[in-house]
Amino acid sequence: MTDACEEVVGRIRDILAEANRFLVKDNGSVEYVNLEHDGILRVRFLGSCAVCPLRPMTLRAGVERAVLLKVTEVRRVELAAN
């Protein structure tokens, strides 16, 4: 991974850590899986977030929105395949 890629992933991890401050209150979390070359960020929900019926809203209105506002290299956030 190049230094530029490491910097982008570091920013993404920081944003996810911030999101986890809220998700942990509901016994859940979100983790970085990978950033694809086409700008698709793959994440995984853990704990109660993995089975929560509000997971799609958390993904789009929470995680994706926060990432897209701060990391221009990311085009979209998607769930990783299990």
Phi and psi in degrees as GROMACS dihedral restraints (atoms count N, CA, C in turn):
[ dihedral_restraints ]
;  ai    aj    ak    al  type     phi  dphi    fc
    3     4     5     6     1   -76.4    20    10
    4     5     6     7     1   165.7    20    10
    6     7     8     9     1   -60.5    20    10
    7     8     9    10     1   -38.6    20    10
    9    10    11    12     1   -63.8    20    10
   10    11    12    13     1   -43.0    20    10
   12    13    14    15     1   -63.8    20    10
   13    14    15    16     1   -42.3    20    10
   15    16    17    18     1   -61.5    20    10
   16    17    18    19     1   -37.6    20    10
   18    19    20    21     1   -66.0    20    10
   19    20    21    22     1   -43.4    20    10
   21    22    23    24     1   -63.7    20    10
   22    23    24    25     1   -47.0    20    10
   24    25    26    27     1   -62.2    20    10
   25    26    27    28     1   -37.7    20    10
   27    28    29    30     1   -61.2    20    10
   28    29    30    31     1   -42.8    20    10
   30    31    32    33     1   -64.5    20    10
   31    32    33    34     1   -40.7    20    10
   33    34    35    36     1   -62.1    20    10
   34    35    36    37     1   -46.6    20    10
   36    37    38    39     1   -61.1    20    10
   37    38    39    40     1   -36.9    20    10
   39    40    41    42     1   -63.6    20    10
   40    41    42    43     1   -42.3    20    10
   42    43    44    45     1   -65.2    20    10
   43    44    45    46     1   -42.7    20    10
   45    46    47    48     1   -65.8    20    10
   46    47    48    49     1   -35.5    20    10
   48    49    50    51     1   -63.0    20    10
   49    50    51    52     1   -39.3    20    10
   51    52    53    54     1   -64.2    20    10
   52    53    54    55     1   -43.9    20    10
   54    55    56    57     1   -61.3    20    10
   55    56    57    58     1   -37.7    20    10
   57    58    59    60     1   -65.7    20    10
   58    59    60    61     1   -24.5    20    10
   60    61    62    63     1   -59.7    20    10
   61    62    63    64     1   -31.6    20    10
   63    64    65    66     1   -88.9    20    10
   64    65    66    67     1   -41.5    20    10
   66    67    68    69     1   -66.7    20    10
   67    68    69    70     1   -32.2    20    10
   69    70    71    72     1   -63.7    20    10
   70    71    72    73     1   -24.3    20    10
   72    73    74    75     1   -64.0    20    10
   73    74    75    76     1   -24.8    20    10
   75    76    77    78     1  -105.8    20    10
   76    77    78    79     1    21.2    20    10
   78    79    80    81     1    61.2    20    10
   79    80    81    82     1    38.6    20    10
   81    82    83    84     1  -136.7    20    10
   82    83    84    85     1   179.0    20    10
   84    85    86    87     1  -165.5    20    10
   85    86    87    88     1   169.8    20    10
   87    88    89    90     1  -129.0    20    10
   88    89    90    91     1   140.7    20    10
   90    91    92    93     1  -129.6    20    10
   91    92    93    94     1   149.5    20    10
   93    94    95    96     1   -69.5    20    10
   94    95    96    97     1   135.2    20    10
   96    97    98    99     1  -110.1    20    10
   97    98    99   100     1   -59.1    20    10
   99   100   101   102     1  -166.7    20    10
  100   101   102   103     1   163.8    20    10
  102   103   104   105     1  -117.9    20    10
  103   104   105   106     1   116.5    20    10
  105   106   107   108     1   -82.0    20    10
  106   107   108   109     1   162.0    20    10
  108   109   110   111     1   -61.6    20    10
  109   110   111   112     1   -25.2    20    10
  111   112   113   114     1   -88.2    20    10
  112   113   114   115     1     9.2    20    10
  114   115   116   117     1    87.7    20    10
  115   116   117   118     1    11.7    20    10
  117   118   119   120     1   -89.6    20    10
  118   119   120   121     1   120.9    20    10
  120   121   122   123     1   -93.7    20    10
  121   122   123   124     1   128.4    20    10
  123   124   125   126     1  -104.5    20    10
  124   125   126   127     1   128.8    20    10
  126   127   128   129     1  -128.7    20    10
  127   128   129   130     1   165.3    20    10
  129   130   131   132     1  -133.0    20    10
  130   131   132   133     1   132.0    20    10
  132   133   134   135     1   -88.6    20    10
  133   134   135   136     1   141.9    20    10
  135   136   137   138     1  -124.4    20    10
  136   137   138   139     1   166.0    20    10
  138   139   140   141     1    64.8    20    10
  139   140   141   142     1  -144.0    20    10
  141   142   143   144     1   -65.7    20    10
  142   143   144   145     1   -22.8    20    10
  144   145   146   147     1   -66.8    20    10
  145   146   147   148     1   -26.2    20    10
  147   148   149   150     1   -66.2    20    10
  148   149   150   151     1   -25.7    20    10
  150   151   152   153     1  -118.6    20    10
  151   152   153   154     1     4.8    20    10
  153   154   155   156     1   -70.5    20    10
  154   155   156   157     1   134.8    20    10
  156   157   158   159     1   -67.7    20    10
  157   158   159   160     1   -15.5    20    10
  159   160   161   162     1   -92.2    20    10
  160   161   162   163     1     7.3    20    10
  162   163   164   165     1   -54.6    20    10
  163   164   165   166     1   -43.7    20    10
  165   166   167   168     1   -60.6    20    10
  166   167   168   169     1   -37.3    20    10
  168   169   170   171     1   -70.4    20    10
  169   170   171   172     1   -39.8    20    10
  171   172   173   174     1   -62.6    20    10
  172   173   174   175     1   -40.3    20    10
  174   175   176   177     1   -63.2    20    10
  175   176   177   178     1   -51.4    20    10
  177   178   179   180     1   -78.0    20    10
  178   179   180   181     1   -53.4    20    10
  180   181   182   183     1   -81.5    20    10
  181   182   183   184     1   -20.2    20    10
  183   184   185   186     1  -103.6    20    10
  184   185   186   187     1   -75.2    20    10
  186   187   188   189     1   -65.9    20    10
  187   188   189   190     1   -54.2    20    10
  189   190   191   192     1   -61.0    20    10
  190   191   192   193     1   -44.5    20    10
  192   193   194   195     1   -59.3    20    10
  193   194   195   196     1   -45.7    20    10
  195   196   197   198     1   -62.8    20    10
  196   197   198   199     1   -43.3    20    10
  198   199   200   201     1   -67.2    20    10
  199   200   201   202     1   -47.4    20    10
  201   202   203   204     1   -62.9    20    10
  202   203   204   205     1   -30.1    20    10
  204   205   206   207     1   -69.9    20    10
  205   206   207   208     1   -26.8    20    10
  207   208   209   210     1  -116.6    20    10
  208   209   210   211     1   -14.5    20    10
  210   211   212   213     1  -128.5    20    10
  211   212   213   214     1    95.9    20    10
  213   214   215   216     1   -67.5    20    10
  214   215   216   217     1   -18.6    20    10
  216   217   218   219     1   -72.1    20    10
  217   218   219   220     1   -16.4    20    10
  219   220   221   222     1   -94.9    20    10
  220   221   222   223     1   129.8    20    10
  222   223   224   225     1   -95.6    20    10
  223   224   225   226     1   -33.4    20    10
  225   226   227   228     1  -159.4    20    10
  226   227   228   229     1   154.0    20    10
  228   229   230   231     1  -116.4    20    10
  229   230   231   232     1   129.0    20    10
  231   232   233   234     1  -129.6    20    10
  232   233   234   235     1   157.2    20    10
  234   235   236   237     1   -76.0    20    10
  235   236   237   238     1   139.4    20    10
  237   238   239   240     1   -75.7    20    10
  238   239   240   241     1   148.6    20    10
  240   241   242   243     1   -67.7    20    10
  241   242   243   244     1   140.8    20    10
